[in-house]
Amino acid sequence: MNKAQYFYRTVIFSREGEQVALVDIENPALKKEMEPWFAVVISLADGKHTIQELLDYLTARYQGAAPPNLEETLSSVIERLSEGKLVQTSDKPIALPYYLEHPIEAMDIKKAKQLMSDDGYTQH
């Protein structure tokens, strides 16, 4: 895992409190809840931060010392999300389109659908 790379989501998500889920914009009530590690990465995958910055952020959230396997766990999560085409990496920062930038609860659905159509974006 190249920790200097930026990571960004390629899916529409929902965030209600601490719960993060994948969501279908055509049926926002249909949500697929994510496991905690996957949820953290998806919700923070804004294209503006590197994997190293994510690792630093997560390390700082632990009182005392982070678990010794934190980096390996994070690497595995990013690899699995990448294989599922839910997250991608880039050598440069990425500006996410409107429909991927925010949780669905913060979007104008009509605007998001129009922009998705204009961009040729289709959900996985």
C-alpha positions as CSV (number, residue, x, y, z in Angstrom):
1,M,0.0,0.0,0.0
2,N,1.4,3.3,-1.1
3,K,0.6,5.6,1.9
4,A,1.4,8.7,-0.1
5,Q,-1.7,8.1,-2.4
6,Y,-5.0,9.9,-2.0
7,F,-8.0,7.7,-1.5
8,Y,-11.6,8.5,-2.6
9,R,-15.0,6.8,-2.7
10,T,-16.8,5.9,-5.9
11,V,-20.1,5.1,-4.2
12,I,-23.0,7.0,-2.8
13,F,-23.3,6.6,1.0
14,S,-25.5,7.4,3.9
15,R,-24.4,8.5,7.4
16,E,-26.9,8.5,10.2
17,G,-25.0,9.1,13.5
18,E,-22.2,6.6,13.5
19,Q,-23.9,4.2,11.0
20,V,-22.6,4.3,7.5
21,A,-24.3,2.5,4.7
22,L,-24.1,2.2,0.9
23,V,-27.3,3.5,-0.7
24,D,-29.0,3.3,-4.0
25,I,-30.0,6.9,-5.1
26,E,-33.0,5.5,-6.9
27,N,-34.2,3.9,-3.6
28,P,-32.6,5.8,-0.7
29,A,-34.5,3.7,1.8
30,L,-32.6,0.6,0.6
31,K,-29.3,0.7,2.5
32,K,-26.5,-1.8,2.9
33,E,-24.9,-1.2,6.3
34,M,-21.1,-1.4,6.4
35,E,-18.9,-3.0,9.0
36,P,-17.1,-0.4,11.2
37,W,-13.7,-0.4,9.5
38,F,-15.2,-0.2,6.0
39,A,-17.6,2.6,7.2
40,V,-14.7,4.7,8.5
41,V,-12.7,4.4,5.3
42,I,-15.7,5.1,3.0
43,S,-16.9,8.1,5.0
44,L,-13.4,9.6,5.1
45,A,-12.5,8.8,1.4
46,D,-12.9,12.4,0.2
47,G,-10.0,12.4,-2.3
48,K,-8.3,15.3,-0.3
49,H,-6.3,13.1,2.1
50,T,-3.6,10.5,1.7
51,I,-3.7,7.1,3.2
52,Q,-0.9,8.2,5.5
53,E,-3.1,11.1,6.8
54,L,-5.9,8.6,7.4
55,L,-3.5,6.4,9.3
56,D,-2.3,9.3,11.4
57,Y,-5.8,10.4,12.1
58,L,-6.9,6.9,13.2
59,T,-3.7,6.5,15.3
60,A,-4.4,9.8,17.1
61,R,-8.0,8.7,18.0
62,Y,-6.6,6.0,20.3
63,Q,-6.0,6.8,24.0
64,G,-2.3,5.9,24.6
65,A,-1.1,3.7,21.8
66,A,-2.8,2.5,18.6
67,P,-3.2,-1.3,18.1
68,P,0.0,-2.8,16.7
69,N,-1.9,-4.2,13.7
70,L,-3.6,-0.9,12.8
71,E,-1.6,-0.3,9.6
72,E,-2.1,-3.9,8.4
73,T,-5.9,-3.7,9.1
74,L,-6.2,-0.4,7.3
75,S,-4.2,-1.8,4.3
76,S,-6.5,-4.8,4.2
77,V,-9.6,-2.7,4.3
78,I,-8.5,-0.3,1.6
79,E,-7.4,-3.3,-0.6
80,R,-10.8,-5.0,-0.2
81,L,-12.7,-1.7,-0.9
82,S,-10.5,-1.2,-3.9
83,E,-11.1,-4.7,-5.2
84,G,-14.9,-4.0,-4.8
85,K,-14.5,-0.8,-6.7
86,L,-15.9,1.2,-3.8
87,V,-12.6,3.2,-3.2
88,Q,-9.9,4.1,-5.6
89,T,-6.5,5.7,-5.1
90,S,-4.6,8.5,-7.0
91,D,-1.2,10.1,-6.9
92,K,-3.0,13.5,-6.8
93,P,-5.9,14.9,-4.9
94,I,-9.3,14.2,-6.4
95,A,-12.3,16.6,-6.4
96,L,-15.3,14.4,-5.9
97,P,-18.5,15.1,-7.9
98,Y,-21.4,16.4,-6.0
99,Y,-23.2,13.1,-5.8
100,L,-20.2,11.4,-4.1
101,E,-18.9,14.3,-2.0
102,H,-21.6,14.2,0.7
103,P,-23.8,11.6,2.4
104,I,-27.2,11.2,0.6
105,E,-28.9,13.0,3.6
106,A,-27.1,16.2,2.6
107,M,-27.8,16.0,-1.1
108,D,-30.4,17.5,-3.4
109,I,-31.5,14.1,-4.9
110,K,-32.8,15.7,-8.1
111,K,-29.6,17.6,-8.7
112,A,-27.5,14.5,-7.9
113,K,-29.4,12.4,-10.4
114,Q,-29.0,15.0,-13.1
115,L,-25.3,15.4,-12.5
116,M,-24.9,11.6,-12.5
117,S,-26.7,11.4,-15.8
118,D,-24.6,14.2,-17.2
119,D,-21.4,12.5,-16.1
120,G,-22.5,9.0,-17.2
121,Y,-22.0,7.7,-13.7
122,T,-23.8,4.5,-12.8
123,Q,-23.9,2.8,-9.5
124,H,-22.2,-0.6,-9.1
